[in-house]
Amino acid sequence: MNLRTATRGCFVSGTDTEVGKTCISAALLHRVASHGQRAAGFKPVAAGTVVVDGRRVNEDVQALRQAGSMPLSDAEVGPFQFDAACAPHVAAALEGRAIDRVAILTAGRRLLARCDFLVVEGVGGFCVPLGADWDSSHIACGLGLPVVLVVGLRLGCLNHALLTVEAILARRLQLAGWVGNTIDPQMPYRAETIQTLEHELGRRRRVPCLGIVPWLDRPDPASVAAHLGDTALQTAFGLAQTPSSPPVPARAR
């Protein structure tokens, strides 16, 4: 299926912070770009920077920029970046700045008009405060893209996943599917947890699994993409199989 006639993007959310949203977002961008499509990543709010070659950069913004197939600036991929690695509204206050919802939605819609497929990565979980009267779920609602939920496979993820799904559906957003991402390589009863997620999300709520990513030593976009389901992505977004090498063993963030 040509992406021009399919869904033109997705909003990647997570069950919590540090569950692998960036890895999955970059893998989706790789899948699109590998077929010659114009893939663009968008991380509207990012907190936490490091110094690279004398300038401060956000690693998530850099990862999405590199995984895409369009020449975009840091500001286009990440319009609101803050130095402190903390809650975004706190990081913004520390710099005397405000996170502008209208500016974010305007920037996102501009990218949608320029690319074939836009991958928008949320911040933290699904409902992270960004201002006095709004949160990150308003970005998903404002752009109106199908949501991909990244479930960080660790103790407690069942409750986190089910609560997040309820929040997404309560806002009448389309939930395109979920991805299980292994963030604890020593997780006890991992198989049983995945089985429960498949029952609760797949059979009970009709939310398909788009892939289960193991712990990878090198979680680069191609290696992560190899663990995403071709049929599920084709059904959800028209994303055909990635012509890549076999997956490498062990670790995804």
C-alpha positions in Angstrom: 0.0 0.0 0.0 1.3 3.5 -0.9 1.6 5.6 2.2 0.1 8.5 0.3 -3.3 6.7 0.5 -2.7 5.2 3.9 -2.7 6.7 7.4 -0.1 9.5 7.2 1.3 9.3 10.7 1.1 8.2 14.3 1.5 9.4 17.8 3.8 7.2 19.9 3.0 7.3 23.6 4.3 5.2 26.5 3.1 3.6 29.7 5.8 5.7 31.5 9.0 7.5 30.9 12.1 5.5 29.8 10.1 2.7 28.2 11.6 2.9 24.7 9.3 5.4 22.9 12.3 6.8 21.0 13.6 3.4 19.9 10.1 2.4 18.6 9.6 5.8 17.0 13.0 5.6 15.2 12.2 2.0 14.1 8.9 3.2 12.5 10.7 6.0 10.7 13.3 3.5 9.5 10.5 1.3 8.2 9.0 4.2 6.2 12.3 5.6 5.0 13.6 2.2 3.8 10.9 2.2 1.1 11.8 5.6 -0.3 9.1 7.5 1.5 9.5 10.9 3.2 9.6 10.0 6.9 9.7 12.8 9.5 10.1 12.6 13.2 8.6 15.1 15.6 9.4 15.4 19.3 7.4 18.5 20.2 8.6 18.6 23.9 11.9 17.2 25.1 13.6 17.7 28.5 17.2 16.9 29.1 20.2 17.9 27.0 23.9 16.9 26.7 26.9 18.7 25.3 28.0 17.3 21.9 30.7 19.1 19.9 30.3 22.2 22.0 26.5 22.5 21.7 23.6 21.2 23.8 21.4 18.6 22.1 18.6 16.4 23.1 19.4 12.7 22.3 15.8 11.8 21.5 15.5 14.7 19.0 18.8 13.6 17.4 17.7 10.0 17.1 14.4 10.9 15.4 16.2 13.4 13.1 18.7 10.8 12.0 16.1 8.0 11.5 14.0 10.1 9.3 14.5 10.7 5.6 14.0 14.4 5.3 16.6 17.2 5.9 15.1 18.8 9.1 16.7 21.1 11.6 16.8 20.3 15.4 14.2 23.1 15.9 11.8 21.5 13.3 12.0 18.1 15.0 12.0 19.4 18.5 10.6 22.9 18.8 10.5 22.9 22.6 13.8 21.5 24.1 14.9 22.2 27.7 18.2 21.5 29.5 17.0 20.0 32.7 16.0 16.3 32.7 12.8 16.6 34.6 9.1 17.1 34.1 8.7 19.4 31.1 6.7 22.1 32.7 9.3 22.3 35.5 12.2 22.4 33.0 10.4 25.2 31.1 9.8 27.2 34.3 13.5 26.9 35.2 14.3 28.6 31.9 11.6 31.2 32.2 9.8 29.8 29.2 6.3 28.5 28.4 5.3 25.5 26.3 3.0 26.9 23.5 0.3 24.4 22.5 -0.7 26.4 19.4 3.0 26.6 18.2 3.3 22.8 18.7 0.2 22.0 16.7 1.2 24.4 13.9 4.6 22.9 13.6 3.2 19.4 13.6 0.7 20.2 10.8 3.4 21.8 8.8 5.5 18.6 8.9 2.4 16.6 8.1 2.0 18.6 4.9 5.6 18.1 3.9 6.1 14.3 4.5 4.5 11.0 3.6 4.5 9.8 7.2 5.0 11.7 10.5 6.0 9.9 13.7 5.2 12.1 16.7 6.8 11.0 19.9 5.1 12.1 23.1 6.9 12.9 26.4 6.9 10.6 29.4 3.5 8.9 29.7 0.3 9.9 28.0 -0.9 12.6 30.3 2.2 14.6 31.3 1.4 18.2 32.4 2.7 20.8 30.0 1.0 23.9 31.3 -1.5 25.1 33.9 -4.5 23.7 32.0 -3.2 21.2 29.5 -1.1 18.1 29.1 0.6 15.9 26.5 -2.7 14.2 25.6 -3.8 17.5 24.1 -1.1 17.2 21.4 -2.3 13.7 20.4 -5.9 15.0 20.2 -4.9 18.2 18.4 -3.0 16.3 15.6 -5.7 13.6 15.5 -3.2 10.8 14.7 -3.6 7.1 15.6 -1.8 6.2 18.8 0.9 3.6 19.2 1.3 2.6 22.8 4.8 1.4 23.9 4.5 -0.9 26.9 7.7 -1.1 28.9 7.9 -4.8 29.9 8.7 -4.7 33.6 6.9 -5.3 36.8 3.8 -3.1 37.0 3.4 -2.7 33.3 0.0 -4.5 33.2 -1.7 -1.8 35.3 0.2 1.0 33.5 -0.9 -0.3 30.1 -4.5 -0.8 31.0 -4.8 2.6 32.6 -3.1 4.3 29.6 -5.4 2.5 27.1 -8.4 3.7 29.0 -7.1 7.3 28.9 -6.5 7.1 25.2 -9.9 5.6 24.4 -11.7 8.1 26.7 -10.4 10.9 24.4 -11.9 9.1 21.4 -8.5 8.6 19.8 -7.8 5.7 17.5 -5.5 3.2 19.2 -3.6 1.6 16.3 -1.8 -0.9 18.4 0.8 -1.6 21.1 4.4 -2.6 21.2 5.9 -4.6 24.0 9.5 -3.4 24.7 11.8 -5.3 27.0 13.4 -2.8 29.4 14.2 -5.3 32.2 16.2 -8.3 30.8 15.7 -10.1 34.1 12.0 -9.6 34.2 10.4 -12.6 35.9 7.4 -14.2 34.2 7.9 -12.1 31.1 6.1 -14.6 28.8 3.1 -14.7 31.2 3.0 -10.9 31.2 3.0 -10.7 27.4 0.3 -13.4 27.3 -1.9 -11.3 29.7 -1.3 -8.1 27.6 -2.3 -10.0 24.5 -5.5 -11.1 26.2 -6.4 -7.8 27.9 -5.5 -5.5 25.0 -5.9 -7.8 22.0 -8.9 -10.0 22.7 -10.8 -7.9 25.2 -10.1 -4.4 23.7 -9.3 -5.3 20.1 -6.0 -3.4 20.2 -3.5 -5.4 18.0 0.1 -6.1 19.0 2.5 -4.5 16.6 5.5 -6.3 17.9 7.5 -7.6 20.9 11.0 -6.2 21.1 13.6 -8.2 23.1 16.5 -6.8 25.0 19.0 -5.7 22.3 22.7 -5.1 22.6 22.5 -2.6 19.8 19.0 -1.1 19.7 19.5 0.8 16.4 16.4 1.5 14.3 16.9 -1.4 11.8 17.4 -3.9 14.6 14.3 -2.8 16.5 12.2 -2.6 13.3 13.0 -6.2 12.6 10.9 -7.1 15.6 7.8 -5.2 14.5 5.1 -7.3 12.8 4.8 -6.8 9.1 1.1 -7.8 8.9 0.1 -5.7 11.8 1.9 -2.6 10.5 0.5 -3.2 7.0 -3.0 -3.3 8.5 -2.6 -0.3 10.7 -0.5 2.0 8.5 0.3 0.4 5.1 3.9 0.0 6.2 5.4 -2.9 4.1 8.2 -5.2 5.3 11.6 -3.6 5.8 14.3 -5.1 3.6 16.8 -5.5 6.4 19.3 -8.0 7.8 18.2 -10.5 10.5 17.7 -9.1 14.0 20.8 -9.0 16.3 20.6 -10.7 19.7 19.7 -8.9 22.9 18.6 -5.2 24.5 16.0 -2.5 23.7 15.6 0.6 25.7 
